[in-house]
């Protein structure tokens, strides 16, 4: 743990995840930035200087639209302390700035992905990055499922390295708390496709007391059960996956809890012909864009009897006000339960966006900063960035 490393007078290189939405130089959501502050402040309090590195977006070479300069300005504001900025991450000028930092100073490097060596996990690129610090701390959970130079290759060049407080919290709630949860443990899954979530659903079938499925993720299961449901999101592969998962649920004597009714329309843009239909009355011409009121009530009842809740994925087209009611109500019941002491764990990405839109964001026990990384971890997989650190300790 970071607390076990003597950071006094050390130069600490921290991999953070500042892949945040920026428009016209303005940061639209600073949640990930704020979540990195605990580790930064701890290192400063221990008498270290800090160099921060992150990626932003998917640039193809240098592109000022993907510059981290606005993040440096936001950090300066949040920390009430000047954050130095280098317009490159491996230039001689940037390396000199890192090596000459005084105790308590903070330095942010320009976007790692301006260099192809980052995505390629190039050891030469990793080695050059390592010259920025004496100690390496990985606090970028959102990229922990990727094998990149700044989170995997770089570990080879440090004797002292570990995870930060954000990574520690993510592991606590996305691994430890659901491996041995306070029961009843209910999982709510939404989103679109089953592909990429098979191991996740298998894991939750074994671990949870209740597995609730909504959104387009429910379509292939309903199709297998014989309902006349159709969608551009449905394909044969997903239907085969749903069939095998339903067979597994029977073997485990567990239920995959599916919607009773939907909010339907002829198309996502047709707001004049919105209707509520039970699953028995739906036909292939209906577009199912939200869970219906009966389903929402049923899901809410199950949630109200839970002690641990994990929610991953919206239950409808929640960004559209006509089709966001189900997600909104489920979000609010989880929020209310959180206020009453229920452990609530939310996945990143679309789930976090829905929570921010429909609730008091800080009410939930934990909201993940990583979408893909959280899915991998919840599926029971080892994350490459964490494996690199474990192997370094051996």
Secondary structure, 3 states (H helix, E strand, C coil): CHHHCCCCCCEEEEECCCCCCEECCEECCCHHHHHCHHHHHHHHHCCCEEEEECCCCCCCCCCHHHCCHHHHHHHHHHHCCCEEECCCCCCHHHHHHHHCCCCCCEEECCCHHHCHHHHCCCHHHHHHHHCCCCEEEECCHHHCCCCCCCCCHHHHHCCCEEECHHHHHHHHHHHHHHHCCCCCEEEEECCCCCCCCHHHHHHHHHHCCEEEECHHHHHHHHHHCCCCCCCCCCCHHHHHHHHHHHHHHHHHCCCEECCCEEEEECCCCCCCCCEEEEHHHCCCCCEEEEECHHHHHHHHHHHHCCCEEEEECCCCCCCCHHHCHHHHHHHHHHHHHHHCCCEEEECCCHHHHHHHHHCCHHHCCEECCCCHHHHHHHCCCCCHHHHHHHHHHC
